[in-house]
Amino acid sequence: MTTLPMLTIRGRTLLPIVQGGMGVGVSAHRLAGAVAKEGALGTIASIDLRHHHPDLLERCKADSARATLEVANQEALAREIGAAKRLSEGRGMIAVNVMRAVSSYADSVRTACESGADAIVMGAGLPLDLPDLTEGVDIALIPILSDSRGIALVLKKWLKKNRLPDAIVIEHPAHAGGHLGVAHLADMQDARFDFARVIAETMQTFDTLGIERTRIPLIVAGGVNSHEAVRACFAAGAAGVQLGTPFAVTEEGDAHPNFKRILAEAAPEDIVDFVSVTGLPARAVKTPWLMRYLKNEERIRTKIGARKQNCPTGLDCLAVCGLRDGIEKFGHFCIDTRLSAALRGDVANGLFFRGREALPFGSAIRSVRELLDLLLGATRPAAA
């Protein structure tokens, strides 16, 4: 077994490795269930899971009303939670990642609670109302934040609701993939995001608020790709680590093999930072569509930047969207269309989010178990 300390979340003892949520459909029931079955925390990304369910896609094709699309997405999420729980065989935990920036975030929280998820992980905005949405439900609440100021704000707001997070994920915007917890691209290397600093300042906040230092596990995310990196995070005071991209390319990952190949084969010079339609900085692989978009970004901003558009999918997935709402400084493309193209392996037209660091197995595609063993520095007995 691992010599690292185990991670305890809401009374559940877990391996100290957390699989991050990745949409659209990249982390669904197969990946999350496989991670949980090994005794860790697996995460389903709640965004637009219809793409794993042909019958729901057909229903939406027959009736493209937004209400129909929303109901189908919630049904897909409920199905994925159930399938992941069955696959996990009662081990580990199954979490649902919900983006605060998504218009249907409250519906996804309710579906997660009603469908038996063990935890809700919320990022892409401050989850100040998450305790209200889950009142009376026995479910772990885990916000994703990037600096100690954000953590202090959430703690103070939640304390007024007589609730504390069951864990906190600290995501470093300079290393993570996908949407990043910083307002501007230029801020990503700011020293306030250094894990050791955030952890130390958060411990001081715990002291000020009268919270025991061991009460809320701090889980760091971004740039973790080896057993040595895991140990360095623990030395800085972390209670666990979260990874996204290394799990996305495992054999059990829910995306198309082309998706895994694009992420696994990307060199450092193939990865680029840009502004998403959410207004948040994002990190992805330089694929043909993204390079065309970035080449023409200024021209696109000049031409349609301040002009409101109809949502291309009819889903209106984001609460605020640069394309739909005509926000000039945001990105101008349909993120759901591009991420779903990536999920099905469309290399020419997809948006392939990825972290910046090299992957643990290089360009090789390996299993969830092998990844966990490498990170833990352990050879464990086969699961029963």
C-alpha positions as a Markdown table, in Angstrom:
| # | Residue | x | y | z |
|---|---|---|---|---|
| 1 | Met | 0.0 | 0.0 | 0.0 |
| 2 | Thr | 1.0 | 3.6 | -0.3 |
| 3 | Thr | 3.1 | 5.2 | 2.4 |
| 4 | Leu | 1.3 | 8.5 | 1.9 |
| 5 | Pro | -1.4 | 9.5 | 4.4 |
| 6 | Met | -4.9 | 8.6 | 3.3 |
| 7 | Leu | -7.4 | 11.4 | 2.5 |
| 8 | Thr | -10.6 | 11.6 | 4.6 |
| 9 | Ile | -13.6 | 13.4 | 3.2 |
| 10 | Arg | -16.9 | 13.5 | 5.1 |
| 11 | Gly | -15.9 | 10.3 | 7.0 |
| 12 | Arg | -14.8 | 8.4 | 4.0 |
| 13 | Thr | -11.2 | 7.2 | 3.8 |
| 14 | Leu | -9.7 | 7.5 | 0.3 |
| 15 | Leu | -6.5 | 7.2 | -1.6 |
| 16 | Pro | -5.1 | 10.8 | -1.6 |
| 17 | Ile | -5.5 | 11.1 | -5.4 |
| 18 | Val | -8.6 | 12.9 | -6.9 |
| 19 | Gln | -9.7 | 12.7 | -10.5 |
| 20 | Gly | -10.7 | 16.1 | -11.7 |
| 21 | Gly | -13.9 | 16.8 | -13.7 |
| 22 | Met | -13.5 | 17.3 | -17.4 |
| 23 | Gly | -16.4 | 18.2 | -19.8 |
| 24 | Val | -18.0 | 17.8 | -22.3 |
| 25 | Gly | -18.3 | 14.1 | -21.4 |
| 26 | Val | -14.5 | 13.5 | -21.0 |
| 27 | Ser | -15.0 | 12.3 | -17.4 |
| 28 | Ala | -18.3 | 10.4 | -17.3 |
| 29 | His | -19.2 | 7.1 | -15.6 |
| 30 | Arg | -16.5 | 4.9 | -17.0 |
| 31 | Leu | -13.6 | 7.0 | -15.8 |
| 32 | Ala | -15.2 | 8.2 | -12.5 |
| 33 | Gly | -16.4 | 4.7 | -11.7 |
| 34 | Ala | -13.0 | 3.1 | -12.4 |
| 35 | Val | -11.2 | 5.7 | -10.2 |
| 36 | Ala | -13.7 | 5.1 | -7.3 |
| 37 | Lys | -13.4 | 1.3 | -7.6 |
| 38 | Glu | -9.7 | 1.7 | -6.9 |
| 39 | Gly | -10.6 | 3.6 | -3.6 |
| 40 | Ala | -10.1 | 7.2 | -4.8 |
| 41 | Leu | -12.5 | 10.0 | -5.7 |
| 42 | Gly | -13.8 | 9.9 | -9.2 |
| 43 | Thr | -15.6 | 12.8 | -10.8 |
| 44 | Ile | -18.3 | 13.1 | -13.4 |
| 45 | Ala | -18.4 | 16.5 | -15.2 |
| 46 | Ser | -22.0 | 17.5 | -15.4 |
| 47 | Ile | -21.8 | 19.5 | -18.6 |
| 48 | Asp | -23.9 | 18.3 | -21.5 |
| 49 | Leu | -23.7 | 14.5 | -21.0 |
| 50 | Arg | -26.3 | 13.9 | -23.7 |
| 51 | His | -23.4 | 13.1 | -26.1 |
| 52 | His | -23.0 | 9.7 | -24.4 |
| 53 | His | -26.7 | 8.8 | -24.8 |
| 54 | Pro | -27.9 | 8.4 | -28.5 |
| 55 | Asp | -31.5 | 8.2 | -27.4 |
| 56 | Leu | -31.3 | 11.5 | -25.7 |
| 57 | Leu | -29.6 | 13.1 | -28.7 |
| 58 | Glu | -32.4 | 11.7 | -30.9 |
| 59 | Arg | -35.0 | 13.2 | -28.6 |
| 60 | Cys | -33.3 | 16.6 | -28.7 |
| 61 | Lys | -33.1 | 16.4 | -32.5 |
| 62 | Ala | -36.8 | 15.8 | -32.7 |
| 63 | Asp | -37.5 | 18.7 | -30.3 |
| 64 | Ser | -34.8 | 21.3 | -30.0 |
| 65 | Ala | -36.6 | 23.5 | -27.4 |
| 66 | Arg | -34.2 | 24.6 | -24.7 |
| 67 | Ala | -36.4 | 23.0 | -22.0 |
| 68 | Thr | -36.1 | 19.6 | -23.8 |
| 69 | Leu | -32.3 | 19.9 | -24.0 |
| 70 | Glu | -32.1 | 20.8 | -20.3 |
| 71 | Val | -34.3 | 17.8 | -19.2 |
| 72 | Ala | -32.2 | 15.5 | -21.4 |
| 73 | Asn | -29.0 | 16.8 | -19.9 |
| 74 | Gln | -30.2 | 16.2 | -16.3 |
| 75 | Glu | -31.5 | 12.7 | -17.3 |
| 76 | Ala | -28.0 | 12.0 | -18.8 |
| 77 | Leu | -26.3 | 13.1 | -15.6 |
| 78 | Ala | -28.6 | 10.9 | -13.4 |
| 79 | Arg | -27.8 | 7.9 | -15.7 |
| 80 | Glu | -24.1 | 8.6 | -15.5 |
| 81 | Ile | -24.1 | 8.9 | -11.7 |
| 82 | Gly | -26.0 | 5.6 | -11.4 |
| 83 | Ala | -23.7 | 3.8 | -13.8 |
| 84 | Ala | -20.6 | 5.1 | -12.0 |
| 85 | Lys | -21.9 | 4.0 | -8.6 |
| 86 | Arg | -22.5 | 0.5 | -9.9 |
| 87 | Leu | -19.1 | 0.4 | -11.5 |
| 88 | Ser | -17.4 | 1.5 | -8.3 |
| 89 | Glu | -18.9 | -1.4 | -6.3 |
| 90 | Gly | -19.3 | 0.8 | -3.2 |
| 91 | Arg | -15.7 | 1.8 | -3.1 |
| 92 | Gly | -14.2 | 5.3 | -3.1 |
| 93 | Met | -16.5 | 8.3 | -3.8 |
| 94 | Ile | -18.4 | 9.5 | -6.9 |
| 95 | Ala | -18.4 | 13.3 | -7.2 |
| 96 | Val | -20.1 | 15.6 | -9.7 |
| 97 | Asn | -18.3 | 18.6 | -11.0 |
| 98 | Val | -20.6 | 21.6 | -11.5 |
| 99 | Met | -19.4 | 24.9 | -13.1 |
| 100 | Arg | -20.9 | 27.9 | -11.3 |
| 101 | Ala | -20.7 | 29.8 | -14.6 |
| 102 | Val | -23.2 | 27.4 | -16.2 |
| 103 | Ser | -26.8 | 28.6 | -16.3 |
| 104 | Ser | -28.2 | 25.2 | -15.2 |
| 105 | Tyr | -25.8 | 24.8 | -12.3 |
| 106 | Ala | -28.6 | 24.7 | -9.7 |
| 107 | Asp | -30.4 | 21.9 | -11.6 |
| 108 | Ser | -27.2 | 19.9 | -11.8 |
| 109 | Val | -26.7 | 20.2 | -8.1 |
| 110 | Arg | -30.2 | 19.0 | -7.4 |
| 111 | Thr | -29.8 | 16.0 | -9.8 |
| 112 | Ala | -26.5 | 15.1 | -8.1 |
| 113 | Cys | -28.2 | 15.1 | -4.7 |
| 114 | Glu | -31.2 | 13.1 | -5.9 |
| 115 | Ser | -29.2 | 10.6 | -7.8 |
| 116 | Gly | -26.9 | 9.6 | -4.9 |
| 117 | Ala | -23.7 | 11.3 | -5.7 |
| 118 | Asp | -21.2 | 11.4 | -2.8 |
| 119 | Ala | -19.9 | 14.9 | -3.4 |
| 120 | Ile | -20.3 | 18.1 | -5.4 |
| 121 | Val | -17.2 | 19.9 | -6.6 |
| 122 | Met | -17.8 | 23.4 | -7.9 |
| 123 | Gly | -15.5 | 25.8 | -9.7 |
| 124 | Ala | -15.6 | 28.4 | -12.4 |
| 125 | Gly | -17.0 | 31.0 | -10.0 |
| 126 | Leu | -17.6 | 31.4 | -6.3 |
| 127 | Pro | -20.0 | 28.7 | -5.0 |
| 128 | Leu | -21.5 | 31.0 | -2.3 |
| 129 | Asp | -25.0 | 29.5 | -2.5 |
| 130 | Leu | -24.0 | 25.8 | -2.7 |
| 131 | Pro | -24.9 | 25.2 | 1.0 |
| 132 | Asp | -28.4 | 26.6 | 0.3 |
| 133 | Leu | -28.9 | 24.3 | -2.7 |
| 134 | Thr | -27.9 | 21.2 | -0.7 |
| 135 | Glu | -29.5 | 22.0 | 2.6 |
| 136 | Gly | -30.6 | 18.8 | 4.4 |
| 137 | Val | -28.7 | 16.5 | 2.0 |
| 138 | Asp | -25.8 | 14.3 | 3.3 |
| 139 | Ile | -23.3 | 15.2 | 0.5 |
| 140 | Ala | -19.7 | 16.4 | 0.6 |
| 141 | Leu | -19.2 | 20.0 | -0.7 |
| 142 | Ile | -15.9 | 20.8 | -2.3 |
| 143 | Pro | -15.2 | 24.3 | -3.8 |
| 144 | Ile | -12.4 | 24.8 | -6.3 |
| 145 | Leu | -10.5 | 28.0 | -5.7 |
| 146 | Ser | -7.1 | 29.4 | -6.6 |
| 147 | Asp | -5.9 | 31.8 | -3.9 |
| 148 | Ser | -6.4 | 32.3 | -0.1 |
| 149 | Arg | -8.6 | 35.4 | -0.6 |
| 150 | Gly | -11.2 | 33.4 | -2.4 |
| 151 | Ile | -11.0 | 30.6 | 0.2 |
| 152 | Ala | -11.4 | 33.1 | 3.0 |
| 153 | Leu | -14.5 | 34.7 | 1.3 |
| 154 | Val | -16.1 | 31.3 | 0.8 |
| 155 | Leu | -15.4 | 30.2 | 4.4 |
| 156 | Lys | -16.9 | 33.4 | 5.9 |
| 157 | Lys | -20.0 | 33.1 | 3.7 |
| 158 | Trp | -20.5 | 29.4 | 4.4 |
| 159 | Leu | -20.0 | 29.9 | 8.2 |
| 160 | Lys | -23.0 | 32.2 | 8.2 |
| 161 | Lys | -25.0 | 29.2 | 6.8 |
| 162 | Asn | -23.6 | 26.9 | 9.5 |
| 163 | Arg | -21.7 | 24.9 | 6.8 |
| 164 | Leu | -18.0 | 24.3 | 6.1 |
| 165 | Pro | -16.5 | 22.7 | 3.0 |
| 166 | Asp | -15.7 | 19.0 | 3.3 |
| 167 | Ala | -12.5 | 19.7 | 1.3 |
| 168 | Ile | -11.1 | 22.5 | -0.8 |
| 169 | Val | -9.3 | 22.1 | -4.1 |
| 170 | Ile | -6.6 | 24.7 | -4.7 |
| 171 | Glu | -6.0 | 24.9 | -8.5 |
| 172 | His | -2.9 | 26.6 | -9.8 |
| 173 | Pro | -3.8 | 28.5 | -13.0 |
| 174 | Ala | -0.3 | 28.3 | -14.4 |
| 175 | His | -0.4 | 24.5 | -14.7 |
| 176 | Ala | -4.0 | 23.2 | -14.9 |
| 177 | Gly | -5.9 | 22.6 | -18.0 |
| 178 | Gly | -9.3 | 23.9 | -19.2 |
| 179 | His | -10.8 | 27.0 | -17.6 |
| 180 | Leu | -8.4 | 28.6 | -15.2 |
| 181 | Gly | -9.2 | 30.5 | -11.9 |
| 182 | Val | -7.8 | 33.9 | -12.8 |
| 183 | Ala | -9.2 | 37.0 | -14.3 |
| 184 | His | -6.5 | 37.8 | -16.8 |
| 185 | Leu | -3.9 | 35.8 | -18.7 |
| 186 | Ala | -1.1 | 38.0 | -17.4 |
| 187 | Asp | -2.0 | 37.0 | -13.8 |
| 188 | Met | -1.4 | 33.3 | -14.1 |
| 189 | Gln | 2.2 | 33.3 | -12.8 |
| 190 | Asp | 1.4 | 35.5 | -9.8 |
| 191 | Ala | 3.1 | 34.3 | -6.6 |
| 192 | Arg | -0.2 | 34.4 | -4.7 |
| 193 | Phe | -1.1 | 31.1 | -6.4 |
| 194 | Asp | 1.9 | 29.1 | -5.2 |
| 195 | Phe | 0.6 | 26.1 | -3.4 |
| 196 | Ala | 2.8 | 26.5 | -0.3 |
| 197 | Arg | 1.8 | 30.2 | 0.1 |
| 198 | Val | -2.0 | 29.4 | -0.4 |
| 199 | Ile | -1.8 | 26.6 | 2.1 |
| 200 | Ala | 0.0 | 28.7 | 4.7 |
| 201 | Glu | -2.3 | 31.7 | 4.3 |
| 202 | Thr | -5.3 | 29.4 | 4.4 |
| 203 | Met | -4.1 | 27.9 | 7.7 |
| 204 | Gln | -3.9 | 31.4 | 9.1 |
| 205 | Thr | -7.5 | 32.0 | 7.9 |
| 206 | Phe | -8.5 | 28.8 | 9.7 |
| 207 | Asp | -6.9 | 30.1 | 12.9 |
| 208 | Thr | -8.7 | 33.5 | 12.6 |
| 209 | Leu | -12.1 | 31.8 | 12.0 |
| 210 | Gly | -11.6 | 29.2 | 14.8 |
| 211 | Ile | -11.5 | 26.3 | 12.4 |
| 212 | Glu | -9.3 | 23.4 | 13.3 |
| 213 | Arg | -6.3 | 23.1 | 10.9 |
| 214 | Thr | -7.1 | 19.5 | 10.1 |
| 215 | Arg | -10.8 | 20.0 | 9.7 |
| 216 | Ile | -10.8 | 20.8 | 6.0 |
| 217 | Pro | -8.5 | 18.8 | 3.7 |
| 218 | Leu | -6.7 | 21.0 | 1.1 |
| 219 | Ile | -6.2 | 19.3 | -2.2 |
| 220 | Val | -3.9 | 20.9 | -4.8 |
| 221 | Ala | -4.4 | 20.7 | -8.5 |
| 222 | Gly | -2.2 | 21.6 | -11.5 |
| 223 | Gly | 1.1 | 20.2 | -12.6 |
| 224 | Val | 1.1 | 17.0 | -10.6 |
| 225 | Asn | 2.5 | 14.2 | -12.9 |
| 226 | Ser | 4.8 | 12.0 | -10.8 |
| 227 | His | 5.2 | 10.4 | -7.4 |
| 228 | Glu | 7.9 | 13.0 | -6.6 |
| 229 | Ala | 5.5 | 15.8 | -7.4 |
| 230 | Val | 2.8 | 14.2 | -5.2 |
| 231 | Arg | 5.3 | 14.1 | -2.3 |
| 232 | Ala | 6.3 | 17.7 | -2.9 |
| 233 | Cys | 2.7 | 18.7 | -2.6 |
| 234 | Phe | 2.3 | 16.8 | 0.7 |
| 235 | Ala | 5.5 | 18.4 | 2.0 |
| 236 | Ala | 3.9 | 21.8 | 1.3 |
| 237 | Gly | 1.0 | 20.9 | 3.5 |
| 238 | Ala | -1.5 | 19.3 | 1.1 |
| 239 | Ala | -3.8 | 16.5 | 2.1 |
| 240 | Gly | -4.3 | 15.3 | -1.4 |
| 241 | Val | -3.7 | 16.0 | -5.1 |
| 242 | Gln | -6.1 | 16.4 | -8.0 |
| 243 | Leu | -5.2 | 15.5 | -11.7 |
| 244 | Gly | -7.2 | 16.0 | -14.8 |
| 245 | Thr | -5.3 | 15.4 | -18.1 |
| 246 | Pro | -3.4 | 12.2 | -16.9 |
| 247 | Phe | -6.8 | 10.6 | -16.1 |
| 248 | Ala | -8.4 | 11.9 | -19.4 |
| 249 | Val | -5.9 | 9.8 | -21.4 |
| 250 | Thr | -6.3 | 6.5 | -19.4 |
| 251 | Glu | -7.8 | 3.5 | -21.0 |
| 252 | Glu | -11.0 | 4.0 | -19.0 |
| 253 | Gly | -11.3 | 7.7 | -20.0 |
| 254 | Asp | -14.7 | 8.3 | -21.6 |
| 255 | Ala | -13.4 | 10.3 | -24.7 |
| 256 | His | -12.6 | 9.0 | -28.2 |
| 257 | Pro | -9.2 | 7.5 | -28.7 |
| 258 | Asn | -8.3 | 10.5 | -31.0 |
| 259 | Phe | -8.9 | 12.8 | -28.0 |
| 260 | Lys | -6.5 | 10.8 | -25.9 |
| 261 | Arg | -3.9 | 10.7 | -28.7 |
| 262 | Ile | -4.0 | 14.5 | -29.2 |
| 263 | Leu | -3.5 | 15.1 | -25.4 |
| 264 | Ala | -0.9 | 12.5 | -25.0 |
| 265 | Glu | 1.2 | 13.5 | -28.0 |
| 266 | Ala | 1.1 | 17.2 | -27.4 |
| 267 | Ala | 4.6 | 18.8 | -26.7 |
| 268 | Pro | 5.0 | 21.9 | -24.6 |
| 269 | Glu | 5.1 | 24.1 | -27.7 |
| 270 | Asp | 1.7 | 22.6 | -28.8 |
| 271 | Ile | -0.2 | 24.1 | -25.8 |
| 272 | Val | -1.6 | 27.6 | -25.8 |
| 273 | Asp | -3.4 | 29.9 | -23.4 |
| 274 | Phe | -6.3 | 32.0 | -24.6 |
| 275 | Val | -9.6 | 33.7 | -23.4 |
| 276 | Ser | -12.6 | 31.5 | -23.5 |
| 277 | Val | -16.2 | 32.5 | -24.1 |
| 278 | Thr | -16.7 | 32.4 | -20.3 |
| 279 | Gly | -14.3 | 35.3 | -20.1 |
| 280 | Leu | -11.9 | 33.1 | -18.1 |
| 281 | Pro | -8.4 | 32.2 | -19.4 |
| 282 | Ala | -8.2 | 28.6 | -20.7 |
| 283 | Arg | -5.5 | 26.2 | -21.8 |
| 284 | Ala | -5.7 | 23.8 | -24.7 |
| 285 | Val | -3.8 | 22.0 | -27.5 |
| 286 | Lys | -3.1 | 23.9 | -30.7 |
| 287 | Thr | -5.4 | 22.0 | -33.1 |
| 288 | Pro | -6.5 | 23.2 | -36.5 |
| 289 | Trp | -9.7 | 24.9 | -35.4 |
| 290 | Leu | -8.1 | 26.7 | -32.4 |
| 291 | Met | -5.2 | 28.0 | -34.4 |
| 292 | Arg | -7.6 | 29.4 | -37.1 |
| 293 | Tyr | -9.6 | 31.0 | -34.4 |
| 294 | Leu | -6.6 | 32.5 | -32.6 |
| 295 | Lys | -5.2 | 33.8 | -35.9 |
| 296 | Asn | -8.4 | 35.6 | -36.6 |
| 297 | Glu | -9.4 | 36.5 | -33.1 |
| 298 | Glu | -8.8 | 40.2 | -33.4 |
| 299 | Arg | -10.7 | 40.4 | -36.7 |
| 300 | Ile | -13.6 | 38.4 | -35.1 |
| 301 | Arg | -13.7 | 40.8 | -32.2 |
| 302 | Thr | -13.8 | 43.8 | -34.5 |
| 303 | Lys | -16.5 | 42.3 | -36.7 |
| 304 | Ile | -18.9 | 40.7 | -34.1 |
| 305 | Gly | -17.4 | 41.3 | -30.7 |
| 306 | Ala | -20.2 | 43.6 | -29.4 |
| 307 | Arg | -23.0 | 42.0 | -31.4 |
| 308 | Lys | -25.4 | 39.6 | -29.7 |
| 309 | Gln | -25.9 | 36.2 | -31.4 |
| 310 | Asn | -28.4 | 33.4 | -31.1 |
| 311 | Cys | -27.0 | 30.4 | -29.3 |
| 312 | Pro | -25.9 | 27.9 | -32.0 |
| 313 | Thr | -27.0 | 24.9 | -30.1 |
| 314 | Gly | -30.1 | 26.4 | -28.5 |
| 315 | Leu | -28.8 | 25.2 | -25.1 |
| 316 | Asp | -27.7 | 28.6 | -23.7 |
| 317 | Cys | -25.4 | 26.6 | -21.5 |
| 318 | Leu | -23.4 | 29.5 | -20.0 |
| 319 | Ala | -24.9 | 32.1 | -17.7 |
| 320 | Val | -22.7 | 34.6 | -19.5 |
| 321 | Cys | -21.3 | 33.8 | -23.0 |
| 322 | Gly | -19.1 | 36.1 | -25.0 |
| 323 | Leu | -20.6 | 34.9 | -28.3 |
| 324 | Arg | -24.3 | 35.0 | -27.4 |
| 325 | Asp | -24.2 | 38.1 | -25.2 |
| 326 | Gly | -21.8 | 40.2 | -27.4 |
| 327 | Ile | -19.1 | 40.7 | -24.8 |
| 328 | Glu | -16.2 | 42.0 | -26.8 |
| 329 | Lys | -13.3 | 41.1 | -24.4 |
| 330 | Phe | -14.5 | 37.4 | -24.1 |
| 331 | Gly | -14.0 | 34.7 | -26.6 |
| 332 | His | -16.4 | 34.3 | -29.6 |
| 333 | Phe | -17.1 | 30.7 | -30.4 |
| 334 | Cys | -19.6 | 28.0 | -29.3 |
| 335 | Ile | -17.8 | 26.1 | -26.6 |
| 336 | Asp | -20.3 | 23.3 | -26.4 |
| 337 | Thr | -20.0 | 22.6 | -30.1 |
| 338 | Arg | -16.2 | 22.6 | -29.9 |
| 339 | Leu | -15.9 | 20.4 | -26.8 |
| 340 | Ser | -18.4 | 17.9 | -28.1 |
| 341 | Ala | -16.4 | 17.7 | -31.3 |
| 342 | Ala | -13.3 | 16.9 | -29.3 |
| 343 | Leu | -15.2 | 14.2 | -27.3 |
| 344 | Arg | -16.0 | 12.3 | -30.4 |
| 345 | Gly | -12.4 | 12.6 | -31.7 |
| 346 | Asp | -12.9 | 15.3 | -34.4 |
| 347 | Val | -9.3 | 16.6 | -34.5 |
| 348 | Ala | -9.9 | 19.2 | -37.1 |
| 349 | Asn | -12.8 | 21.0 | -35.3 |
| 350 | Gly | -12.6 | 20.2 | -31.6 |
| 351 | Leu | -11.3 | 22.1 | -28.6 |
| 352 | Phe | -8.9 | 19.9 | -26.6 |
| 353 | Phe | -8.3 | 21.2 | -23.1 |
| 354 | Arg | -5.0 | 20.1 | -21.5 |
| 355 | Gly | -2.7 | 20.8 | -18.6 |
| 356 | Arg | 0.7 | 22.2 | -19.3 |
| 357 | Glu | 3.0 | 19.5 | -17.8 |
| 358 | Ala | 4.3 | 16.3 | -19.3 |
| 359 | Leu | 2.1 | 13.3 | -18.7 |
| 360 | Pro | 3.2 | 10.5 | -16.3 |
| 361 | Phe | 3.5 | 7.9 | -19.0 |
| 362 | Gly | 4.5 | 10.2 | -21.8 |
| 363 | Ser | 2.5 | 9.5 | -24.9 |
| 364 | Ala | 1.5 | 6.0 | -23.7 |
| 365 | Ile | -2.2 | 5.2 | -22.8 |
| 366 | Arg | -2.3 | 3.2 | -19.6 |
| 367 | Ser | -5.0 | 2.2 | -17.1 |
| 368 | Val | -6.4 | 4.1 | -14.1 |
| 369 | Arg | -4.8 | 1.5 | -11.8 |
| 370 | Glu | -1.3 | 1.9 | -13.3 |
| 371 | Leu | -1.6 | 5.7 | -13.0 |
| 372 | Leu | -2.7 | 5.6 | -9.4 |
| 373 | Asp | 0.2 | 3.2 | -8.6 |
| 374 | Leu | 2.7 | 5.4 | -10.2 |
| 375 | Leu | 1.5 | 8.5 | -8.4 |
| 376 | Leu | 1.3 | 6.7 | -5.0 |
| 377 | Gly | 4.7 | 5.0 | -5.5 |
| 378 | Ala | 3.0 | 1.8 | -4.5 |
| 379 | Thr | 2.2 | -1.7 | -5.8 |
| 380 | Arg | -1.2 | -2.6 | -4.4 |
| 381 | Pro | -2.9 | -6.0 | -4.4 |
| 382 | Ala | -5.5 | -6.6 | -7.1 |
| 383 | Ala | -9.0 | -5.3 | -6.4 |
| 384 | Ala | -11.4 | -8.0 | -5.3 |
